[in-house]
Amino acid sequence: MALGPRLDLRQSQSLVMTPQLQQAIKLLALSNLEIETFIGEAMDSNPLLELGESGPEGGSEPGFEGEPDALRRTTLESSPVDQLVSEGRAADDRPLDIDTAALDRDRDTGDGDQGGGAKSDFTDSLGDFGSSGAGGEAPDINERGGTSETLAEHLHAQIGAVTSDPALLFAARWLIDQIDEAGYLTTTLEDAREALGLPQTAVQAALALVHSLDPTGVGARNLGECIALQAREADRYDPCMARLIDNLDLLARGEIARLKRLCQVDDEDFSDMLRELRSYDPKPGLRFGSRPAEAVVPDILVQAVIGDDGAGQSHIEGWDIALNPATLPRLVVNRRYYVEMRHACVGKDAKAWLGERLADANWLLKALDQRQKTILKVAAEIVKQQEGFFRMGVAHLKPLTLRTVAEAISMHESTVSRVTSNKYLHCARGTFELKYFFTSGVASSDGDGTVSAESVKAAIRQLIDAEDPKAVLSDDTLVDLLKARGFDLARRTVAKYREAIGLGSSVQRRRQKALAGVR
């Protein structure tokens, strides 16, 4: 059979993710603070983008009304793909300002007009969240705390005044560099002797110098040594306290009677020793180099819309849902600058480059606008599905999956997953990650359905917090008490949820309560 060339005409379909589509998917998963960083980078690379101020609704920018329509369009905008992301008319000149008329009105969630007073109250409730991005007074840059001194810097600053011996000073500084952030020495004296090439006595003398530094207890090799150093500093390291420190494992197991016999003290003296022991710091190094935890800035703000039933009784009519304006910069296209540049461009390449910048800017505005609409749509559905939580608390949290929300708003499950990643919702009950509202379910004892795992954890915590120290609840007892509340759980499930919220077993809790009762 002979081989020969041939021409064929074939038609096929394929799904291609354009760079713009990939970028839009990436934007959907970013939080508002990450979007702010992204916008800053986009402004650096595109001269047509700038941060705008709030202006009249639907107004076009000055200097652009009388321009011919040909100047508003570019070569790239004539292609079918760029038509989808090209610039519209005046309404599109208000990017990042959601057109409320385009949003779905949902009476159950209150996503709609709630009267003039509701919006004002909602804006007032933003507090600090709206101060920095909405024109209010923000902390001056000089008021922000600088980088705190690290533990190593604090120790190195002291060691020079303690000794003038070069060899001893070198060894002490080397040991300081081996101390972890909690203040403990991470190497043995034998390893230090081999690394430094010094005799054992010199290494021990260098360690003694480190032990004399502030904070007391730094450079210890274990918890007992750390506590003993602090007891010596307080002049409380007597033989009885030494025996107590040497037997911290017995104290952790709650063997109070045995410790009293070892220390040869009565109840009053033992209580005084425990009080002294509790005043010591088991991790002295954590006082340095630790920055204060930064508060989570929510991306979505939810507030109840309060109405009057006519009889003087107030009730919740719905929910006002909005994106946090404090972390949402308003991006606009400087069309006056575009017109000036368009007139100034004389070469074909320059005009093509300017057209590309305008098309990119218009696409970015549309992508950000679509991102906001998607986030609000998902958040509104979450509030609708978990309305019991917002009204009455975590005990009324229902099982919810990404697929349930995706089907309700006619979106793909992966889109909902991206929307709920790295985003937080603030309401009257606190600030929660959007993922918090998606919980698994467990069967209820009445057979009517399932209940949220979070509500089960809340019930377990409530029961354990209210238990009598002399009658600590076992897991079997918790099973019976939870069944009386409508939770049909196995013992192993109760133990799993109890451990997930950081509560120990009945034996561990009994020891903790026994130690807490020794005053």
Solvent accessible surface area in square Angstrom, and as a share of the most:
residue,aa,sasa,rsa
1,M,234,1.04
2,A,97,0.75
3,L,173,0.86
4,G,58,0.56
5,P,145,0.91
6,R,197,0.72
7,L,178,0.89
8,D,82,0.43
9,L,182,0.91
10,R,205,0.75
11,Q,181,0.80
12,S,104,0.67
13,Q,181,0.80
14,S,99,0.64
15,L,168,0.84
16,V,106,0.61
17,M,89,0.40
18,T,49,0.28
19,P,111,0.70
20,Q,43,0.19
21,L,80,0.40
22,Q,96,0.43
23,Q,55,0.24
24,A,35,0.27
25,I,49,0.25
26,K,112,0.48
27,L,1,0.00
28,L,21,0.11
29,A,29,0.23
30,L,31,0.15
31,S,16,0.10
32,N,1,0.00
33,L,87,0.43
34,E,73,0.33
35,I,1,0.01
36,E,82,0.37
37,T,85,0.49
38,F,34,0.14
39,I,2,0.01
40,G,32,0.30
41,E,108,0.48
42,A,17,0.13
43,M,58,0.26
44,D,129,0.67
45,S,83,0.54
46,N,9,0.05
47,P,62,0.39
48,L,0,0.00
49,L,10,0.05
50,E,68,0.31
51,L,97,0.48
52,G,22,0.21
53,E,156,0.70
54,S,104,0.67
55,G,41,0.39
56,P,116,0.73
57,E,136,0.61
58,G,37,0.36
59,G,34,0.33
60,S,45,0.29
61,E,39,0.17
62,P,87,0.55
63,G,46,0.44
64,F,5,0.02
65,E,114,0.51
66,G,77,0.74
67,E,48,0.21
68,P,78,0.49
69,D,73,0.38
70,A,76,0.59
71,L,25,0.13
72,R,29,0.11
73,R,66,0.24
74,T,12,0.07
75,T,115,0.67
76,L,69,0.34
77,E,0,0.00
78,S,83,0.54
79,S,39,0.25
80,P,111,0.70
81,V,86,0.50
82,D,22,0.11
83,Q,87,0.39
84,L,145,0.72
85,V,22,0.13
86,S,9,0.06
87,E,8,0.04
88,G,20,0.19
89,R,137,0.50
90,A,34,0.27
91,A,61,0.48
92,D,53,0.27
93,D,10,0.05
94,R,29,0.11
95,P,7,0.04
96,L,13,0.06
97,D,46,0.24
98,I,35,0.18
99,D,62,0.32
100,T,81,0.47
101,A,83,0.64
102,A,60,0.47
103,L,33,0.16
104,D,95,0.49
105,R,128,0.47
106,D,41,0.21
107,R,217,0.79
108,D,77,0.40
109,T,0,0.00
110,G,2,0.02
111,D,28,0.14
112,G,27,0.26
113,D,129,0.67
114,Q,56,0.25
115,G,51,0.49
116,G,68,0.65
117,G,48,0.46
118,A,22,0.17
119,K,108,0.46
120,S,60,0.39
121,D,83,0.43
122,F,10,0.04
123,T,78,0.45
124,D,107,0.55
125,S,63,0.41
126,L,18,0.09
127,G,51,0.49
128,D,126,0.65
129,F,50,0.21
130,G,11,0.11
131,S,37,0.24
132,S,74,0.48
133,G,45,0.43
134,A,70,0.54
135,G,78,0.75
136,G,42,0.40
137,E,170,0.76
138,A,51,0.39
139,P,78,0.49
140,D,70,0.36
141,I,137,0.70
142,N,134,0.69
143,E,126,0.57
144,R,152,0.55
145,G,76,0.73
146,G,73,0.70
147,T,105,0.61
148,S,46,0.29
149,E,80,0.36
150,T,55,0.32
151,L,15,0.07
152,A,41,0.32
153,E,97,0.44
154,H,35,0.16
155,L,0,0.00
156,H,48,0.21
157,A,80,0.62
158,Q,42,0.19
159,I,0,0.00
160,G,41,0.39
161,A,100,0.77
162,V,62,0.36
163,T,22,0.13
164,S,110,0.71
165,D,68,0.35
166,P,107,0.67
167,A,53,0.41
168,L,36,0.18
169,L,42,0.21
170,F,122,0.51
171,A,0,0.00
172,A,0,0.00
173,R,80,0.29
174,W,63,0.22
175,L,1,0.00
176,I,2,0.01
177,D,90,0.46
178,Q,50,0.22
179,I,22,0.11
180,D,55,0.29
181,E,135,0.61
182,A,15,0.12
183,G,1,0.01
184,Y,37,0.14
185,L,11,0.06
186,T,91,0.53
187,T,24,0.14
188,T,78,0.45
189,L,22,0.11
190,E,79,0.35
191,D,74,0.39
192,A,0,0.00
193,R,80,0.29
194,E,115,0.51
195,A,67,0.52
196,L,24,0.12
197,G,66,0.63
198,L,39,0.20
199,P,84,0.53
200,Q,60,0.27
201,T,101,0.59
202,A,27,0.21
203,V,0,0.00
204,Q,89,0.40
205,A,43,0.33
206,A,0,0.00
207,L,7,0.04
208,A,59,0.46
209,L,30,0.15
210,V,1,0.00
211,H,30,0.13
212,S,79,0.51
213,L,7,0.04
214,D,74,0.38
215,P,1,0.00
216,T,35,0.20
217,G,0,0.00
218,V,0,0.00
219,G,0,0.00
220,A,0,0.00
221,R,105,0.38
222,N,84,0.43
223,L,81,0.40
224,G,21,0.20
225,E,34,0.15
226,C,0,0.00
227,I,10,0.05
228,A,7,0.06
229,L,25,0.12
230,Q,16,0.07
231,A,0,0.00
232,R,130,0.48
233,E,128,0.57
234,A,48,0.37
235,D,127,0.66
236,R,70,0.26
237,Y,72,0.27
238,D,62,0.32
239,P,93,0.58
240,C,37,0.22
241,M,1,0.00
242,A,19,0.15
243,R,89,0.32
244,L,0,0.00
245,I,6,0.03
246,D,106,0.55
247,N,36,0.18
248,L,37,0.19
249,D,81,0.42
250,L,7,0.03
251,L,21,0.10
252,A,75,0.58
253,R,96,0.35
254,G,18,0.18
255,E,56,0.25
256,I,24,0.12
257,A,64,0.49
258,R,114,0.42
259,L,0,0.00
260,K,50,0.21
261,R,163,0.60
262,L,72,0.36
263,C,0,0.00
264,Q,145,0.64
265,V,28,0.16
266,D,82,0.43
267,D,90,0.47
268,E,138,0.62
269,D,69,0.36
270,F,0,0.00
271,S,13,0.09
272,D,59,0.30
273,M,12,0.05
274,L,4,0.02
275,R,131,0.48
276,E,34,0.15
277,L,19,0.10
278,R,117,0.43
279,S,82,0.53
280,Y,23,0.09
281,D,40,0.21
282,P,66,0.42
283,K,102,0.43
284,P,0,0.00
285,G,0,0.00
286,L,80,0.40
287,R,137,0.50
288,F,43,0.18
289,G,37,0.36
290,S,68,0.44
291,R,172,0.63
292,P,118,0.74
293,A,105,0.82
294,E,161,0.72
295,A,91,0.70
296,V,72,0.42
297,V,50,0.29
298,P,0,0.00
299,D,3,0.02
300,I,0,0.00
301,L,4,0.02
302,V,6,0.04
303,Q,53,0.23
304,A,27,0.21
305,V,8,0.05
306,I,108,0.55
307,G,11,0.11
308,D,94,0.49
309,D,80,0.42
310,G,74,0.71
311,A,81,0.63
312,G,64,0.61
313,Q,120,0.53
314,S,83,0.54
315,H,81,0.36
316,I,43,0.22
317,E,91,0.41
318,G,1,0.01
319,W,10,0.03
320,D,15,0.08
321,I,12,0.06
322,A,19,0.15
323,L,16,0.08
324,N,0,0.00
325,P,57,0.36
326,A,16,0.12
327,T,8,0.05
328,L,30,0.15
329,P,26,0.16
330,R,38,0.14
331,L,0,0.00
332,V,11,0.06
333,V,3,0.02
334,N,38,0.20
335,R,4,0.02
336,R,115,0.42
337,Y,78,0.30
338,Y,0,0.00
339,V,10,0.05
340,E,98,0.44
341,M,57,0.26
342,R,51,0.19
343,H,124,0.55
344,A,69,0.54
345,C,18,0.11
346,V,145,0.84
347,G,30,0.29
348,K,177,0.75
349,D,120,0.62
350,A,43,0.33
351,K,81,0.34
352,A,48,0.38
353,W,111,0.39
354,L,1,0.00
355,G,3,0.02
356,E,66,0.30
357,R,46,0.17
358,L,1,0.00
359,A,3,0.02
360,D,57,0.30
361,A,0,0.00
362,N,3,0.02
363,W,26,0.09
364,L,8,0.04
365,L,8,0.04
366,K,67,0.28
367,A,15,0.11
368,L,2,0.01
369,D,31,0.16
370,Q,104,0.46
371,R,7,0.02
372,Q,4,0.02
373,K,50,0.21
374,T,8,0.05
375,I,0,0.00
376,L,16,0.08
377,K,77,0.32
378,V,0,0.00
379,A,0,0.00
380,A,9,0.07
381,E,17,0.07
382,I,0,0.00
383,V,0,0.00
384,K,81,0.34
385,Q,40,0.18
386,Q,1,0.00
387,E,38,0.17
388,G,21,0.20
389,F,4,0.02
390,F,13,0.05
391,R,94,0.34
392,M,116,0.52
393,G,8,0.08
394,V,48,0.28
395,A,68,0.53
396,H,85,0.38
397,L,4,0.02
398,K,102,0.43
399,P,42,0.27
400,L,9,0.05
401,T,77,0.45
402,L,41,0.21
403,R,151,0.55
404,T,55,0.32
405,V,0,0.00
406,A,4,0.03
407,E,125,0.56
408,A,56,0.44
409,I,13,0.07
410,S,105,0.68
411,M,52,0.23
412,H,130,0.58
413,E,62,0.28
414,S,41,0.27
415,T,32,0.18
416,V,0,0.00
417,S,35,0.23
418,R,81,0.29
419,V,0,0.00
420,T,0,0.00
421,S,29,0.19
422,N,83,0.42
423,K,0,0.00
424,Y,66,0.25
425,L,0,0.00
426,H,54,0.24
427,C,7,0.04
428,A,111,0.86
429,R,106,0.39
430,G,25,0.24
431,T,55,0.32
432,F,42,0.17
433,E,62,0.28
434,L,0,0.00
435,K,70,0.30
436,Y,59,0.22
437,F,0,0.00
438,F,34,0.14
439,T,17,0.10
440,S,76,0.49
441,G,36,0.34
442,V,20,0.12
443,A,58,0.45
444,S,14,0.09
445,S,47,0.31
446,D,96,0.50
447,G,65,0.63
448,D,124,0.64
449,G,37,0.36
450,T,83,0.48
451,V,37,0.21
452,S,0,0.00
453,A,8,0.06
454,E,41,0.18
455,S,3,0.02
456,V,0,0.00
457,K,43,0.18
458,A,30,0.23
459,A,7,0.06
460,I,0,0.00
461,R,103,0.38
462,Q,106,0.47
463,L,22,0.11
464,I,6,0.03
465,D,103,0.54
466,A,85,0.66
467,E,16,0.07
468,D,75,0.39
469,P,81,0.51
470,K,194,0.82
471,A,59,0.46
472,V,17,0.10
473,L,32,0.16
474,S,44,0.28
475,D,12,0.06
476,D,81,0.42
477,T,52,0.30
478,L,0,0.00
479,V,23,0.13
480,D,94,0.49
481,L,67,0.33
482,L,0,0.00
483,K,100,0.42
484,A,92,0.72
485,R,112,0.41
486,G,21,0.20
487,F,23,0.09
488,D,67,0.35
489,L,14,0.07
490,A,43,0.34
491,R,131,0.48
492,R,191,0.70
493,T,29,0.17
494,V,0,0.00
495,A,18,0.14
496,K,120,0.51
497,Y,17,0.07
498,R,11,0.04
499,E,115,0.51
500,A,66,0.51
501,I,34,0.17
502,G,67,0.64
503,L,31,0.16
504,G,19,0.18
505,S,37,0.24
506,S,21,0.13
507,V,75,0.43
508,Q,91,0.41
509,R,10,0.04
510,R,116,0.42
511,R,88,0.32
512,Q,112,0.50
513,K,58,0.25
514,A,48,0.37
515,L,35,0.18
516,A,46,0.35
517,G,58,0.56
518,V,29,0.16
519,R,172,0.63
